[in-house]
C-alpha cells in the first residue's frame, strides 16, 4: 500500500533529521540543567540577598544618594547590588565589595563579655587581629593595614564557641578573610565563622581574637544532606550508564572479529580501563565497599590511579594510530593491527601507568622517600593526601597525555583537510582536461 504524498515527504525529511545530534544536544542540556540545579552556593561576594541573611548587616540611618548607593552612619557606602531592603530595614553587604571581608560577631567597637553578650569596648577589633598567609605550605604572619578588610558584623545563628586561649592554636584568620584550620587543612569561609575579642577582665585570653565556628541550622543541615544525596544519585547513575554503555560496546567488539582489526584491539583495552574507572567512582560514591579500612584504600587507590592513567594512555595510542593511518605518504596503516605492534602498544599503555602506580605505592611504604613523592594513601581519604604527589603522579601525566591527544587529533584533521583540497583540485583538473578534449 503506497503512502500518501504528504506522508512520503514527511518520512523522507525525517530520515534526514539528525537524530543523533538531537540526542547529544538533549543529553548536554539535561546534564547542564541538573548541574545548575545541584550547583554549590555562589561565591561570598555574590551572596547579597535575603537568601543569605548572615551576609547582611542592618544599616543605621541609611541615606540614599542620587546614584542609587546607600551610606550608613559609619560612613560606609554600598552601591547598588551590595544592599537590599526587607521590612523597612536596609541591609548592607560588606563582603560584596572589592576588599576582602572578615566576619566579626559583634558590631564595631564591641566585644563579648563573660556571658558572650556584645558590650562596648575601648579598643578596635583590628588592633588585636593577627593574620597569616600560606607560602610554600608554610604559615607566615603578615601585617595588614587597618583598612585592609571590610568588616561584616554578624553573629552565628548556631555558634560553637571554643575556649579562648586554645581557639587560635589551629584556627588562623588569613589575609583573604577565610579561616584556616592548620590541623586538617580545611578552610572556613565567612558563612562558617565569626571572630571576636573579650572585654578586659572578663576571661583569660582577653588580648586575643578568637574564632566562633558557625554550626549549620537544622534546616540548612537537612538541605545540604538532601542536596548531597541528589548529587551522589546523579553521579552514580551517570557512572553506571557509562560503564553499561562501555560494556555493551566491548561485547560487540568481542563478538564481531572484523571490528578487532586496526584500532579495534586498542579500543577494547580503552573500554576495559574506562569500565573500571566508572565502577570505581560508583563504588566510592555509594560506599558499597568500606573505604575507611586502610588496607582496602591501599589497594583501591593505586588501582584507581592505574586505571585513570591507562585509559588516557590508550586514548593516546588510538589517536596515534589514526594519525599514522591518515598522514601523507603512509602505507603501513595495516601494520598497526598486527600482533607485534599491539604488544608494543600494550607495553607502553599498560606498563607505564602500572610502573607509576607501583612507584607511588613504594614511595608510600619507604620511610626515607622524599615528602613530595609520598602520596600518603588512605591517611584521610581513599586517594592522594599530598598535593605535591597528586600533582607529580596524576595531574602531570594525565594532562600531558591529554595535550598530546589533542595535538594528534588536530594534526589528523589537518591531514584530512589537505587531502580533500588536493582531491578536489585533481578532480577539477581532470574535468578541465575532459572539457578541452570535448571542445577539440
Phi, psi and omega in degrees: 000123183283144178281152174299154181304320182296318180293321178297317178297319180297315179295325180295316179289328179295324178295330178276351184291131184284079183299314183296322178295320178295321179297317179297317180297316179296321179296315179296318179297318179295319179296315178296320179296317180295316180294326177293318179294323182264019184292159175285171175298148179295169177302159183302322183294341181260003182265070179235083178194175179293347176288340181233072184296337181291345179260005178250142179235124182296133185264136177270130177051057181291139177242129181267126179270172182293334180275005178092357179279165182235135178241134181261185184289343178271002179085008178279138181249131180241107179290170178305138184096348179245019174203162174211164183241143178203126179055049178062020177239135179261129180246126175263156182241090179298336183278356183264004180271194182279334182281153171294144186254141174231142188260129180246140184291317181255176178285172178304139180058036169228155179215174176279146166261191186296338180260015179061038172254146182281122178229162180293145178227162185267353184236156181280157182294318185287347179294330182255358186282126176250126188245142179239163170221155183259120177226123180054044179061023177234150179266133176229135178283137181235148177266119179253153179288165183296329180256024180295318183258150160264130189262126175259119178265104184201114181279151178294138178290321176235089185277150172236096187271128177265157177302133187302316183294339186251354189292329181266010178294323181236349182251119184232125171295140181249171186289347177263005175096353177272171177242127184258129172267103186288343180287318182248354181076011180274158183235133176254125175274185188291348176275354188242005180204166161212151183251147177202164174242168174256146174291157188299133174083009183259332185201155177294140183085029185292339182269014182243157169265127181244164188254132171253121179275129179272113176280146179292145176289162178303324179293316180294320179297317178296319179296316180294319179296318179294318179294322177295319178296319179295317178298313180298323180295313179298315180299316181296314181297316180296319180292320178294319177298317179298315179296321180295314179297317179295324179292319177296318178298318178297321179296321178297317179295324180289326184278336182249103184298331182293343178276350184271003177275161178064243181274002187301313181295322179294320178296321178298318178294321177298318180296322179298315179295319181291324178298316179295319179301315181294317179293324178296317177298318181293321180293317179295321181294314184273350179057042175295320176260131183292098182286353177289341179289127185296318181297319178299318180293322180295336176271316186288324184294309176298326177294320177295320176298316180297315182292321180295315180289324180291325177295321177291323180296319178289330171300318179295320179298315180297316178298322179292320179297317179294317178299318180294326182289330185253359180290153182297136177081006181282127177233014184239032182298327181287341182293338183288345177264002181288158182295319181297315180294322179294324177295323177295314178299318181296320179299324181280310188285331175266321187290317182295311175298324179296317178297320179298315180295321180291321177296318178298318180293321179293319178296333178285334184262341181272122185291331183271005181289146177301151184298323184288346179267347183272112181287341182055056177298142170066018176280311177240315178234161184277060181189198177296139172239020176227123181296320181296314179294321177299319178292319185286313186274331189246302188295315183297304179295324183298309184278338173294316177294321178301318179295318178296322178297317179297317180298316180293322178295318178296319179296321178296316178298323178295318177298317180296319179295316179298319179294320179296317179297318178295321179294319179294322178295320179294319178296320178295322179294317178296321180296317178295325179295317179295320179297321179296320179295320179297320181296317179296000000 
